[in-house]
Amino acid sequence: MTTARSPERTTPERSERNPAGLTAGVGAYVLWGLFPAFWPLLDPAAPLEVLAHRVLWTAVLMSVVLTVLRGWGDVRGLGVRGWLATAAAAVFIALNWGLFIWGVSVGLVVESALGYYMTPLVGVLFGVLVLRERLRPAQWVALGLAATAVIVIAVGNGTVPWLSMALACSFGIYGLFKATAPLPAAAGLTAEGLVLVVPAAVFLLVLQLSGGGTFTGNGPWHLLLMLSAGPATALPLLLYGSAARRLPLTTLGVLLYINPTLQFLWGVLVVGQTMSPARWAGFALVWLALVVFTVDLLRRRRPPSPQPTRSTV
């Protein structure tokens, strides 16, 4: 008698113990967390010029990558609604990139880190306001703690942490539009680049012809750094895409905190930003909110324990 064999798996199993997935996920978030150290290297370029170069060279690189992957069919298959959603997503991710580059260029690294700590909580809030999702009690507690943190920082510092809120909201809105036109990571980034590449190229051409550009005239090292804005943007995204195919979403959600934690440490230990008592209190509330949010997420994702079977006579 022969026994049937189960078919072999052709795709990697999602597991929190997948070594390739963990390596890719940690690599992506570490690279994102080191961005505050990278963008200031492009001085004396102004933040808007850096953003335009980031858009241009990312679009060029991803066009090559998508050609190698033979993924242009996904882009060509976008309908009118898909392109409108992609265009809106491109605008908001460009806004997010630009705000972050400006923030680190003027030394507001801690504020930027706070924005990315708040991003998952803002995503939950948008789910309620836009998608009419229902929140669990723990999620309401997490949002309440985050809102209290903003008030504490605003009262203590005498100003609303607008950069943090703008980074979190722009990325949250970007995610909403991305959900409307779902594309694989490489195809999505390429399509967004196609939307932005023409205005970015025109801006850089005008800037260079007017004598205000820094792409040339600052030595080969500066030129290579400007060109590297494309790989610096694309590599962590491709690593994230690889991790997303191998890891559960809960694991990716926990790894996400590597990024703002590295940014926070860079801002405090390297840039030397001062942490007032109000700012420490605000961060503590955000960290507590994230603990509540993450624990609730892990509990909801945990599979139910198997019930013991009763023997029958």
N, C-alpha and C positions, 0 to 999 in steps of 0.2 A: 504494500500500500504506500502510495506517495502522498506527501503533504504539500499543500499549496504554500508557496513562498510569497511573502509580502513584497510588493513592488519596491524597488530602490528609490530613495529620495533623490530628486534631481535639483532641488533647491535647498539652501542651508536652513536648518531648523532654527527658529527663533528661541534663543535661550540666553539667560543672563550669564551663563558660563561659556558662551561662545568666544574663544580667544581672539579670532579675527574681528568679530564684531566689537568686542571691548577695546581692542587696540585702535580700531578705526574711530570709535566714538570718543575715546579719551583724546586721541590725536586731534580730532576736529575741534573739540572744546578747548584744548590747550592752545591750539593755534589762534582761535578766536580770542582767548584770554590774553594772548601776547600782543594783540593789535595795538594797545596803547604804547608799546615800545617800538612798533614798526612805523606808524604814520608820521611821527615827528622826524623820522630820518629823511623824509622828503622835503624838509625845509631847504631853501627858502620859498618853495611853492606855497601859495595861499590855499586854504581848505577847498575852495571851489575848483581850483585848477587840479588839485589832487583828486577830488571826486570825479571830475571829467575824465582824467586819465584812468582812474579805476574802472569807470564804465566802459571806456573805449577798449582797453586792453583785455578786460574780462570778456567783452563781446567777441573780440578777435580770437582769443584762446578757446572760448567755448564753441565757437563755430568750427574750429579745427577738431575739438574733442567730439562734437556731435557728428561730424563727418566720419571720423574713425569708428564711432559707435553705430553708425548708420541709423541715427535717430531722427533724421529730418522729417520722416513721415509723421511723427507726433506733432511737430510744429505745423506742417502743412495741413494736418487734420483739424486744426483749430477753426471753429466757426466765428461768426461776427461777435457773438456774445463772449466766446472764449478770448478773442483778441481784445475786446473791451476790458474784460476782467484782468487780462495780462497787462494791458497798458496801465490800468489803475494800480495794480500791484507793483509795477515798475516805478511809478511815481513815488509810492510810499516807501519802497525799499531804498530808492535814491535819497529821499528825505532822511531816512534813518541813517544811511551811510554818511550823508553830509553833516548831520548833527553830531554824529560820533566823531568824525574827523575833526570838526571844529572844536568839539569839547576837549579832546585830548591835546589839540594844538595850543589851547589856552590854559591847560593844566587842570581841567575839570574832570579828572579821571574817576574820582570817587562818585561824583554825580552820575557819570555814565554807568558805572557799575551798579548803582542803585536802580537805574532804569532797567537793566537786564535782570536784576533780581525780581523786579516787579512784573516783568513781561508775562510769565505764566499766569499770574493773578489777574492781570488786565485781560488776558485771553479768556479766562473764565467769565469775567465781567461782560465782555463783548458777547459771549455765548448767551448770556441772560438778556442783554439789551437788544441784540440783533437777531439771534437764532431762537429766542424764546425758550431757552433751555431752563430746566429746573435745577436749582442748587441743593446740595445736601447741607445739613446743618454745619458740618465741619468747614465746608467751603464758604458759607456765610461768615463764620468766625474768622477765617483767613482773610477774607476781603475787609472785614471790619478792622482787623489788626493793621492791614496795609493802609487803609484810609486814616487810621489814627496816627500811623507813622508819618504820613505826609503832613498832617496837622502839627505834630510835634516838631518836625524839622522846620516847617514854615514859621511857627511861632518863635522857636528858639533862634533861628537864623535871621528872622525878619524878612524872609522872602520865600515864595513858593518854589520848590525844587522843579522848575518848569522843564529843565533839560531832561531830568530823569523821567518825568511824565510824558514828555514828547517822544523820547526814545521808545518807551514801553507802548504808547498808543500807536505810534507809526508802525511798529513791528506787528502789533496786534491787528491793525487794519490790513496790513500786508497779508497776514495769515488768512483773514476772511476772504480777500479777493483770490488768494491762491487756492482756497477750497472751492471757489466757483469754477476755476479752470484748472482742474488737476492734471498735471503733467509730470513725467519723471523728472528728477532733480536736474539732470543735464539739459534736457529739453526746455524745462521751465526757465532756468537761468539764461539760456541762449535766447529764448523768445523775449524775455524782459530786456536783454541786451540789445536786441534788434529794435525795440521801441525807443531806447535811450541813446543809441549809438550816433545817430545823425545829429541831434542837438549837441551832444558832447563833442563830436568832431568839429562841428561848425564853431562852437565856442572856443575850442583850443586853437583852431586856425586863426580866428580873429584875434585872440589873445596873443598868439605868437607873432602875427604880422604887425600888431600894434606895439610890439616891444615889451609887453607885460608878461610874456610867458617865460618859464624857467627851464623848459624841456631841453633846450640847447644853450650853450654858453656857460654851463656850470660843471663841465667836466664829464667824463664817461661814467663815473660812479653814480652821479645824480641821474643821468639818463637811464642807466640800468635799473636803479631803484624805482623810477617812474614806470618803466616797463614791467617790473615785478609786481605792480599793483594787481595785474590780471591773475597771475598764478596765486598770489596771496589771498585773493578772493575766491578763486575756483577750488583750490586744493582742499580747504576744510569742508566746503560744501560737498565735494565728491566723497570725502571720507565719511561725512555724515550720512550721505545716501547709502554708502556701503554698510554702515552700522545699522541704519534703519531697516535693512533687509534681514539682519541677523539677530537683532536684540528686541526684546519686548519694549513697548512704548514707555512702560513704567521705568525701566532701566535707563532709557534715554532721558527721561524726565529728571531722574536723579543726577545723571552725569551733567545735565545742563548747568548745574550750579558751579561747575569747575570754571566756566567762563567768567562770570562776574566776580567770583572769589579771587581769581588771579588778577583781574582788573583792580579790585579793591586793594589787594596787597601791593600792587604796583603804585597805585595812587598814594597810599599811606607811607610805604617804606622807601620808594624810589623817588617819586615826585615830591614827597614831603608835604602833602596836604594835611592841614590841621583838622582834627576831629573834635569838635566842641561837644560838651555833654549832651546837647539836644540832638546832634547828629548821631552820636553813639546810641542814644535812646531810640531814635528813629530806625536805625539799622537793626537794633535788637528786636524791635517790633516786627520788622520785615522778615528777619530770620525766623522769628517765632511763627509768623504767618506761613512761611514756607515749610516749616516742620509740620505744622497742622495739616497743610495742604498735601504734603508728600505722604505722611502717614496714612491719611484718609485714602489717597490714591492707591497706595500699596495694599491696604486692607481690602479695597473694592476689587482689585485685580487678582487677589489671591484666590485660587480655585477652592471650592468647598471641600471639606474633609470627607472622605468616603465613609458612608455609614456601614457599620458591621452588618453582615447578612445573618439572618436567623435561620437556623436549621429547622427543617420540617420533618416530622415523623411520618 
